[in-house]
Amino acid sequence: MNVVASLDNVSKTYGKGNLLVKALDNVSLEIVKGDYLAVMGASGSGKSTAMNILGCLDRPTNGKYVLNGSAVENLSDDELADLRNNNLGFVFQQFHLLTDATALENVMLPMIYAGISSIEREKRAKKALKEVGLTERINNRPNQLSGGQQQRVAIARAIINKPSLLLADEPTGALDSQTTEDVLDLFDKLHLSGITIVLVTHENEVASRAKKIARFKDGKLIELKKTSNN
């Protein structure tokens, strides 16, 4: 079993004294290669904090997080940034595209930080945009694209460096129902291609597309179950 990421008794606290908040409380979770995991829970349940730690955007207060064999808590900020860029892809609810850049330029951006040549960057970006069905839109800027098309650009950008783990935080939250279906179909396709996915959502219909569901409450992982898709 190839473990991509593992949380071992991870806790995360904020504040001090009477203002102490325990956002995560001794959470242990393994994500193996090929997983498609939906993370659910009410606001304040800890699901977003767990996602931030998995994404190396935050560090555990206690416990251990290992990503592709690297113990995150032992890394410097620069090492953490390198690990994030080389191993992780991110998709957010609000797309976070550069407004003055074309779809192609947005998708090429992570490869600049990875030190990939300009010719290879363009080649890979065009291929990724083709995979998400946007070959005809590569020179369009975000304001010339629909919400669903913008999210497809964001997904292409997220997978461009061939991440070990794709993290999606409410990726359909800003989309209508038909566009949501289209984007979820794309996630299904990416998963079938071998990409490991962790998706945060509050919608049961979205979570039902995953292979496993993890439910959080009061900072604890209270349930981890397989779905009928297995």
N, C-alpha and C positions, 0 to 999 in steps of 0.2 A: 504494500500500500504506500503510495507516494504522497506524503503529507506536504501540502503547500504552505499552510499556515496553522499555527496552534497557539491557543491561549491556555495558559496553565495557571489556574487560581488567580486570575487577573482582577485587581481592584483599581478603581480610579476615584479619588476624592478631590473635592474642590473646597476652598475656604478653610477656616480654622475655628476651633472652639464651638460656640453655639451656632455658628454659621456653616459648620461642616456639612457638606453634601456628599453622600456616597453614590456616585453615578453608576458605578459597577461594583458588584459585591461578589468576589471570589468566583468569577466566571471561567469555566474550562470548556473549550470547544476546538475540535479538529476539523479542518477543511482539507479534503483530499483532492488530488488531481481529478478533474472531470465532474466535480460537484456542481450542482446548481441549487443554491441555498437562498431561500427567502427569509428575511429577518423581520419579525413583526413585534408590535407592542405599542401601548398608548404613549402619548407625549410624556417624557420624563421616565420612561421605562428602562432606559439605558441602551436602546438599540443604536442611537446615533453615536453615543460615546464608543460603543463597541466597533462601529464602522470606522470612526476616526482612528482608533488604535490599530485596527486591521490595515488601514491605509497609511500608517506611519505619519499621521498628521498630529498625533498625540502619543504620549508615552504612559504606560501603566504606573500607578503609584506603588503598587505591590504586584507580585506575580511575574510571570515570564511570557513574552510573546516572541515566537520564532517564525520568521518568514524565510522560506527556502534555505533553511539551515543557519540563518543569521539571527543571533539573539539581539533584538532591537534595542533593548535597554542599554547595551554596551557600546552602541554606535555614537559617533559624533554627529552633529547636525549635518555636516557635509556628507558623511557616509550614509546618513539616513536619507538625504535628498537623492543620492545616487541609487540607493536601494529602491526607493519609491519610483524613480524614473525608469529603472531597468526591469522592474518586476510587477508594477501595478498599473492598471488603467482605471480611470475615473469617469463616471457619467453622473451628472447632477440634474436636478429638476429644472434649473434655469439655464441650462446649456453652457453658459460661460464661454461663448465664442468671442473672438476679437471682432468688433463691429466694422472696422475699416479693412479687414482682411478677407480674401475670398475663401470659399470652402476649401480649396486646395491648400492655400497658405495656412489656414487654421489646422488642417490635418498634418501638415509638415512640421509644425512647431515643436512637438516633443522630440523629433529626430534631430533638431538643431542642438538641443541640450545633450543628446546622446552622441554627438560628434559624427553624424552620418553625412556623407558628401551630398552636395546639392542635387546632382543627377540621380543618385539613389533615393533621395528624399522625395523627389517628384514622382519617380517610378512607383515607389511604394504607396504614396498618397493617392495616386490615380487608381491603383489596384484596390485600395481600401474603400475608396468612394464608389468604385464599381460594385464591390461586395455589398454595400448598403443601398445600392440602387440609385446612385446620384451622378452617374457618368455625365449626364447632360447639364449638370448644375455646378461643375467644378469651379467656374469663374464667377459665380454669384456670391454676393456678400450676404450676411445674415438677414438684412432687411429686405432682401429679394427672395427669401425662402419662407415657407410655412413653418409652423412650430414643429411639425413632424419631421420636416426636412432638416431643420436646425438640429434636432436631436439625433438624426442619422449622421450628420457631420460630426457631432460630439462623440458618437459611438465609434465612428471611423478613426477619430483622433485618439480615442481611448485604446484601441486595439493595434495602433500603428507600430508600437515597439514590441509587439507579440508578448503581452504581459502574462505572467504566471497566474495572475488573479485579476479579474475585472470586478470592480466595485461600483454598484449603481445605487444612488441614493434618491429614492422617489423619482425614478426616471420618467414616469408617465404622469406625474402629478400636475403638469401644466398642459396636458393634451386632452383632446376630446376622445370619446369612446372608440371611434373607428381608428383614429391615429394611434391610440393606445394598443389596439389589437395589432396594428402593423408593426409597431416597435417591439411588442412582445414576440411576434413571429420572428423578428430579426434576432432577438436574444435566443430564441429556440435554435435558430440556424447557427448562431455563434457557438452555443453549447454543443451542438452536434459536431461542430468542427473541432472540438477538443478544448475549448476555452472554459476555464473554471470561473463561475460567476457567484457573487454574493450580492443580493438585491434587497435593499430596505424598502418596505412598503407598508401602508396601513390598509391596503385594499385586498380583501380575500380573493377576488377574481384574479388579481395580479399574482399573488402568492401561489395560487393553485397551479400556475404554469411551471413552478420550480419542482425539483425532485425531493427537496427536504424543506421543512419549515422550522425555524427556531423562534420561540416566543420568549420575550423578555417582560418582566414585571418587577418594579421596585429595584432595579439594578441587578436582578438575578435572571439567569437563564432557567426558565421554569419548564420548558418543554422543547424537545428536539425529536421530530418525527418525519418519516418518509411520507410522500404523497402518493396518490394513486397512479402517478406517472412512472413509477419505478417498475 
